[in-house]
Amino acid sequence: PLADNFGLQNDTNCETYDQSGTCILSGSNSNYACSQAVSGDITGICSDNGSCEYVGCTNSESTNYDLDANIDNGLCVIGSICSEQGSETNTVDFNFTTLENIYGFQLSISGASIAAASSPLADEAGFILTVSGNQVIAFSLSGTYISDSEGTLISLQLDENVDPSNISIDELIISGNGGKNLVFTSSDDACTP
C-alpha cells in the first residue's frame, strides 16, 4: 500500500540501492522516496525501512484491524451493543461486548419514552447514572470503570409496552480510559466486537 504520509517532501534520498536493486530508504525524505518508487518514478524496488506511515486500526482483536497500519486512527471497532426484550414487557436490555474497559456511556433512543434505567455493572463501578427524556448518561467522578467484557450495559424501563425491534439508538457514546471514544457497532444481531 502507499504510505499515508507519502509525497510530503520535495526531494528524495532514494539514490542508494543495494546489490539486488532494492531502494534503501533513509533520512527525512524516506516516505517521499517510497512513494516515488511505488509510483514508478524511481527505478528499483522500494522497501520500507519502518519510516513509512500507514494509518488504520492497529488493534489486532478488532474486526476492522488493518495488518498494514502502524499508526492507529482511533477508529478500531472495540465492541458492539444490541437490544433485546427485558424481564418485563416494558423493559429493554442493551447488551454489549467489548475489548476495553468502559469509563462511561451515553445512550439516546427513539421509539419510546424512558421511565427509569438500571445498570448493575454501572452501580458496581460506582457510576453516577442519570436519565433525562430519552437519554441516559453514566459516568464516574473517581476514574472507576466497567471491566466486564460482556453483559447487560443498561436496562431501560419504558413508559409503555414496546417491542425492542421498535427501539432505535439515536446516539451512542462509550468512553474509554482518558475519555477516549470507543467505537461500538449497534445492531439487532448477536453482540460480537
Helices and strands as residue ranges (DSSP letters): E 22-24, H 30-39, E 45-47, E 55-56, E 71-72, E 77-85, E 91-98, E 104-110, E 114-118, H 120-124, E 128-132, E 135-139, E 150-158, G 164-166, E 168-175, G 177-179, E 181-186
